[in-house]
């Protein structure tokens, strides 16, 4: 039983380590450059009032509606600094590194 616990624990150490390393690399100087055009567009969508955002999300031409909805919630919790706007993508990228390992 002890060996089984050790194996199951060691199975998660490597992906967790990769996630933390990848996150540290992504977060380092995350706000060193100003927003790019697509990031500015996402920032503008996240700052819309809820009614306008939901109306735009239901439009047939809406691009990435779930991302903008989640970013709106994120911005309402952490603010709209360049660092805060880029952090969800940095976390997702680090999670992708760990997921590829699995």
Beta strands, then each sheet from edge to edge (+ up, - down):
end
